[in-house]
């Protein structure tokens, strides 16, 4: 709701979706939490404004995220214990060339292990494609190429192809699991809608011939189709 989140210079206060209790999150506590759960890649606290925000508000949001990210990095570097955990910056600026270039230049001057491309990434795939088209070459300048370039929150098939073409090294998204929960599986040959009747007797046919994950190695299409038709939770897990 409108009052679910309160953003200040120091922290963010939001309501727990479980019981409505207030939770305070700072750049430092965010790093501590991710460190404690053993995150492979730690992402600093940042602000995600909507794509239609006005430029002055966007500029203020970028600057706030920069301050939070600097605090996050300092907290991460304070821990002298040897950990196999990386920390990536989050480059902001929406689709504004000046603001995103400024964000990239500032954050790549700090000792991060990699660079995440985040914030508002435009209104749809076309704006994201244009954004990557002019921004990704900037990572090839001034010694930035030797660190990972990670795209945050994007993993639909078309966007993945565009991202790889433009030089993105890795990405993350809830998109594949959201599809799977509704019975649509992503394979190398395209999407499979496993709940369709034609899969009910696909005995012995692998979901993806080129995949050796636990699901593909041990279960066929007919079994997964049965699980979804029977509303078995195992179907969601395997998918």
C-alpha positions, 0 to 999 in steps of 0.5 A: 500500500501507499504507506507500506514503505518509508524511505529515509537517508539512513534506512528503509522501514517496511511492513512484514507481509507476514504479520504487519510488523515494522522492519528496518533495513539499512545498507549495513544490515542488508550486507550482514544478512546476506553475509550470514545466509552465505550469499554467493553474490551480495547486492547492496541496498538500493532504490528502485524507482518506477520507469515513469519517474520525473528526472529530478526525482530520478537523479535524487534516487540515483544519488541516494543509491550511490550513498547507500552502496558506498556504505554497503561496500564499506560494511562488506570490506570491514569483515576481514574473515576470508569469505568466498562471497562477491559483492556487486555494485548496482548501476542506476539511472533509468534510461537517462544516458547522462545519469546512467553514465554518471552512475557507471563511472562512479561505481566502477571507480570503487573496488567491487567484484562485479557490476550489476545493471539495475534500477529501472530498465525501461518500459518493455524489451525495446527500451532495455535493448536500446539501453544495453546497446549504448551502455555495454560498450562503456564496460570495455573502457578503462579496465572494466572488462575484467569484471562480471557484468550482471543484469538484474531481474531479467530472464525472459528468452528474448531479453536473454538473447539480447543481453548476451549479444550485447555482452552481459555475462550473467543475469538473474530473475524469478521469471523461469520459476514463475512460468514453471509454477503455471506449467510452462517449462523453459528448454533449449528447444523452446517453451513446453506447456506440460499440462497439455493433454498431448504430454499425458502419454509422453512416456520415456520422453525427456523434458529437455534432451540436452539437460542432465538436471535432476528433473530431466535425468529422472522424470519424463514428460508424462510424469510431470504432466500427471503431477500438474493435473493432480495438483501435486506440489512435487510437480512445482518443485520438479518444474 
